[in-house]
Amino acid sequence: MNDEERRALAEQAYHIAYDLDLKYGCCPQCVLSAVQTVMGDTVTDDLIKASHGLSGGGALMGSGICGALAGGLLALGAWYGRDPEYFDSGPGLQNFHAGRKLVARFQNAYGGTSCEYLQQRFSGRTWDFWNVGEYMGFVKVREDQCARVSGLVTKWVVEILLS
């Protein structure tokens, strides 16, 4: 695959994740679904399902890592992560190196990694996602910013996987 084909695949992944996030939300699932679509079934449906609880900083609580970033780290782990039968063979640094690249790009782009940090950046405050009115208020003011985050994380994951 040449550089132009890699860029095109990464852009395709961006748009799939962006569109999924705008339509359905649940950023980690959007990232993983887009990676699965463009890179194949190493990202499984079970992994996509399991990522659901990582939305909104973990269980919609806000204080944890951005769900899109968590989904991206899971996607990288699907490729580079350590299999259970190899627990005794060391920490599996290839996965950590790939994840470190993703987290560094995220931090450089946004300045922080938590859902609450991004809420503050996008809207000037944090929101209680367990309060329907608060959640709907955030959805309105954030516009497509979370979808852009999902798209960028997905693009970066594909670029890392193809590098």
C-alpha positions, 0 to 999 in steps of 0.5 A: 500500500502506498502513502496515498492509499494509506492517507485515503484509508485513514480519511475514510475511517475519519468520515465513518467514525464522524458520521456514526458519532453524529448519528448514534453517539457512543464515541468508543463504539464509533471509533472501533466500528470505523476501524473494523470497517476499514481494517478488518475483523481484528476489531470484533463485534464483542470488543465494540459491544464491550466498549459501550461502557467507556462512553462519556469518560466511563459510564457517562461520569465524565471524569475518565479518559475520553471515550474516543481515545479509549476506543482508539487504545482498544483498537490498537490493543486488538492488533498489538495487545498481549494475548493471555497465554503470553502473560509470562512473556513480558509487558508487550511493549509494542502495544504501549508504544503504539498507544503512546503515539496515539495519546501524544497526538491526542494531547497535542491536539486537545491539551488533555485526555479526560471527557470533562477536560474536553467538555470544558474546552468545547463548552466552557463548563462540565456537564452531568450526563446523568441529568437528561437536561444537562446532557441535551444541553451539552449535545446542543452546545458541542455541535459536532466537536465530539464527532470530530474527536472520534473521527480524528482518533480513528484516523490516527489509529489507522495511520499508526496501524498502517505505518 
